[in-house]
Amino acid sequence: MAIANLLHLPPPAPDEMPSCGFSLSPDLIHAIFQHARPLGHHEDPDELNLGFGFLYYGLVRMLRPKHVVVIGSGFGFSVVCLALGLKDNAKGQLTFVDPSYSVLTDGPFKTVGGTSQWDDPQQVKRHFARFGVEHLITHYRLRSDDFFARYSDQNLPQIDIAFIDGSHAYNDVKHDFLSSLRHTGKNSYLLLHDTNIYVREMVRHAGVKRWLKSVRRAKDAFEMVDFPFSSGVAVVRVLQEEAWKCLESSQPD
């Protein structure tokens, strides 16, 4: 069947999706484009190419994490790609943190493009059930600072992979990175989306790239690769325990 025809197929029912092994069938990729709506992940729907989504899925398959944390997502693209890796590994859980802000009601200083996708718990469950991963995901409708303040009380395990895509203000990116880092160990990984949004960085509406300059300077504590395609994504490997201590006093350039 031609790729052009695949793009017009209806989304598959959850019971038609693979339950283990390899979930990324053409039908499921089509459903991801239709419902999880990637934004700035170097994707190409005409070629059924998930772009960075394949990186997220592949990292989970390779690293076999027990606990993944995602901070922020417009329509759940990163959540779905990471959770599908957990599903196909047949192990692990994903914690999704998003306060469900809307640009219309909360304004552009709290969210860029947010549409209150995560207000209703049942709707959230139905959304991720489209991809057969709803049982792996726990959503916290909280700001990330509130979530991390309650982390220990929730008895959540150590973070093996964190995906940071919440508020892009410098101080918020720093907070989310350091708060995630405090719950990681050596050889954990932190991903930061939107490393390649230069105009917003220039007008100080975003600070992801500025924060990563501090991370890059701590050469004994971190390894990093930044993929400067589309909105960009960086992958940071933690090289030592308590690596957050190297960055706590970092200031923006």
N, C-alpha and C positions, 0 to 999 in steps of 0.2 A: 504494500500500500504506500502511495506517495506521501511524503511529509506534509504536503499541502492539505491532503485529505485528513490526516491525523489531527490537524489543528481544529477541525470542525466536529470531532467526536464529542459526545457528552461525557462528563466526568464519570469515571467508573464508580460503582458502588463499593463500599469498604469490603464486603465479603468476596469481591472479585479480585482484590489486590493480593499480591504475594504476602504470606504471613511470615516468611523468613528467607534468608539467603540474599536476594537481590531485588529490591522493590522498584528500582527506577526503570519501569517499563515506559514505552512511549505514551500510553494512556495516562499513567500517573504523572509524568512530566507535563503533559497537557493540562491536567487538573491543577498542578502547582502554578502554572502560568495563569490559569483562569481565576483561581481562588486565593492563592498566597501572594500573587502580584509582586514579583521582585522589582525593587527600585534601586538602581545604581550598583548592581552586582555583576556587571559585564555580561549580562544575559542576552540571548538572541532567540526569541520565540519562534521565528521562522525556521530555525535549524534545530529546534528543541534543545537548545544549549542553555543549561542553567548557570553557566559562567562560574562565579565564585561558589554557587550552590554545590557544584561537584566537589570543590575544595572542602566545604563544610562537611559534606557527607563522607568524603574520603578520609578526612582526619579522624572522624569518629570510628570508622571501620578499622583504621590502622591502629589508633591509640587505645581502643576498647575502654573508654572511660566509664566509670560508675556514676559520675554526677556531672552534668552539664548545666551551666547557668547562662541564660540569655537575658540581657537587660535592654529592653526596648525593641519593638518591631511594629512596622506599619500594618502589615497584613499577615505576618507570620512566616515569611519566606525562610529566614534563617532558622526559626524554630522548627519548621517542617523538615528542612534538609538535615539538620542535626539529629532530630528525633528519628528520622528514617534510618540513619546510621545506627542508632541505638536499637531500633526494632530489628534490623538485619543482623546485629551482633547478638540479639536475644539476651541483652543485659543492659543495665543502666537506667537512669532516670533523668528527666530534664525539668529544671525549675525556670519558669518564665516570669519575669518581673516587668510589669508595665501598668502605669496608673490609668491608662485609657483616656488620655487627654484628646481634645478636639481643637483644631485650630480655630474653628468657628466660635466655640464657647469659652475656650481657655486662652486663646490668643497666640501669636507667633513666638512670644518669648518663652512659652512653656513647651511648644511643639511645633515642628515644621511638617505640615502635611498630615498630622494626626486626625483620625476620623472616628474616635471612640469605638473602636472595633471590639474592645474587651470589657464592656460594661456588664453584660449578662453572662453568668457562669454557664448556663445551659447552652447559650449560643456559642460560647467559646468551645465547649466540649463538642458541639456539633460541627464547628468549623474544622477542628483537628481530626474528627472522626472521618472526614472525607478522605483522609490520607492514612487512616488506620493506625494513628499514633496517639489518640486521645488518652489512652491508659498510661502513657509514659510521661505525660506533661502535667505539671501542677502550676497553675497561674496564680500569682499574687498581684492583686490590683492595688499596688503600692508604688510610691516613689522609691527609687533605689536607696535613698538614705534611710527611709523608714524600714525598708526590707532588711538592710544590713544591721540596723540597730536591733532587730529581732532575730537575727540569724541563729544565734545559739539557742534561743528559746524554742525555735522550730525543730531542733535536733537534726538539722540538715548536715549531711556529710561534707567532707573536704571537696573542694572544686577541682576537677581534673581539666575541664575546658570551660572558659568563660568567653562569651561573645558580648561585646559592649557596643551598644548602638542606641543609647538613651539620649539625654540632653548632650549637645555637642559643645556647650560652653566649656572653656578651659578648666575652670574649677570643678565642674561636674564630671568631666572626663577623668580628671585627676582623682576625684573622689571614687568614682566607679572602679577605676583601675586598682587603686590602693585597697579599697574595700574588698574587691575580689581577691587580690593578691594575698591578703591576710588569711584567707581561707584556702590557699593553695599550698603545694609543696614543691620540692624540686621536680623538674620535668613535667610540671603542669604547663598549660598553654592558654594564653589570652589573645583573643582576636578583637581588633578594633575596626569598625566599619567607618567609611567616609574619611579616609586619609588623603583624598585627592580632590577636595572641594576648595580650590584656591581662592575664589572670590570671597566666599564666606570667611575663610581664614584671614584674608587681607583686611576685611572690615571688622574683624574681631567678633564675628557672629558664630564662629566655630574655633575650636582649639585642639582638635585631635592631633594634627601634625605638630603643633608646638609642644604638646605633651610628649609626643614620641621622641622629640629631640632629647628630653631628659632621660627617657628610657634608653636611648641609643648610647648616651654617655656612660651609663652604668654597665660597662662591658663585662665585668666579672659576674654580674648578676643576671644578664639577659642576652639572648640571641634574638635577632629580629629580621624578618624579611617583609618588605612593603610592596604590594602589587599595585602599581599606579595606573590601573585601568578603570574606566568608568569612574565611579565615586571612590574607588580604592579600598583596599583592606590590608591590614597588617597582621602578621602572625608573630607573637612573642613567646619564646620559650623561657621558662624560669630555670635558672642554672643553680640556684642555691636556696636553702631554707631561709625563711624570714627575709626574703629579698626586698620586701616593702621598706625596710629600714634604710635602704640606699636612696630612696626617692622621697621620703616623707617631707623633707625640707626643700624640695625642688621648687623653683620659681619660674614663671614664663619668661621666654627670651624677649 
